[in-house]
Amino acid sequence: MSHQQTSPYRVLVTKIGLDGHDRGSRIVAAYLRDAGMDVIYTPPWQRIEAVVQMALQEDVDLIGISSLATDHLIIPDLMRALQEADLGDVEVFVGGIVPEQERPRLRDSGVRAVFGPGSRREEIVECARDLAGRARRAKLERYADASAEEG
């Protein structure tokens, strides 16, 4: 699969809820930036509504959520909010401390990948590229279909 596109993939890296531990999210943001992606990085303690608005305003392809203190349990709420905002094409991945038994709940809500401690840079970057590419293609198809209906 070619990763060439007309503009760099746009990724929002954020933390929702009350978890203020942001070292991991800063590292992942740097990985993705070094890989040529446009990264929009937020400080911790973001509300779901704010993340949805940023995703919309910044026209992101991918959202990376970091969770180290059980804030991953509210990610299904974020996924519903993205759908309601007509941002279902935006892909989401999660990193941090997510117990194995809670990962299916995230995947069932639409999260595409979950990374734990010790995940390799290459694995994260490759997954982000694949997910962002999938999102970009879906977005372009949706716009092409809408244009065809209008014309």
C-alpha positions, 0 to 999 in steps of 0.5 A, spaced: 500 500 500 502 506 498 502 512 503 503 517 498 497 522 499 496 530 497 497 532 504 500 529 510 495 525 514 492 529 520 492 526 527 489 529 533 493 526 540 489 527 546 487 525 553 480 525 555 477 525 562 481 526 569 488 523 567 494 528 567 499 523 565 501 526 558 508 523 557 506 517 553 502 521 549 507 526 548 512 521 545 507 518 541 505 525 538 513 526 536 513 519 533 507 521 528 510 528 527 517 525 525 513 520 521 511 526 517 504 527 519 501 533 522 499 532 529 495 536 533 496 535 540 492 537 546 494 538 553 490 533 558 483 533 561 480 534 555 472 533 555 469 529 549 465 535 546 472 539 545 475 533 542 469 532 537 470 540 536 477 539 535 477 533 530 471 537 526 475 544 526 482 540 524 479 536 519 483 530 522 484 523 519 485 519 526 485 521 533 490 518 538 487 517 545 492 516 551 489 513 558 493 511 564 488 512 569 481 508 567 479 514 562 479 509 557 472 507 560 469 513 557 472 512 550 465 509 547 462 515 549 467 519 545 466 514 539 458 515 539 459 523 539 464 522 533 458 518 530 453 523 532 457 529 529 458 525 522 465 524 524 464 516 523 470 516 518 475 518 523 479 512 526 481 512 533 486 508 536 488 508 544 495 507 548 496 506 555 494 502 561 488 498 558 487 491 561 486 486 556 479 484 559 477 491 557 479 492 550 474 488 547 469 494 549 473 499 546 474 495 539 466 494 539 465 501 540 469 502 534 476 503 536 481 500 531 487 499 535 490 498 542 497 499 544 500 498 551 506 499 555 512 497 551 509 498 544 514 499 538 515 506 535 515 502 528 508 498 530 505 505 532 507 509 526 505 503 521 498 502 524 497 510 524 499 510 517 494 505 515 488 507 519 489 515 517 489 512 510 483 508 511 480 514 514 482 519 508 480 514 503 473 513 506 472 521 507 474 522 499 469 516 497 464 520 501 465 527 498 465 523 491 458 520 492 455 527 495 458 530 489 455 525 484 448 526 488 449 533 487 451 533 480 
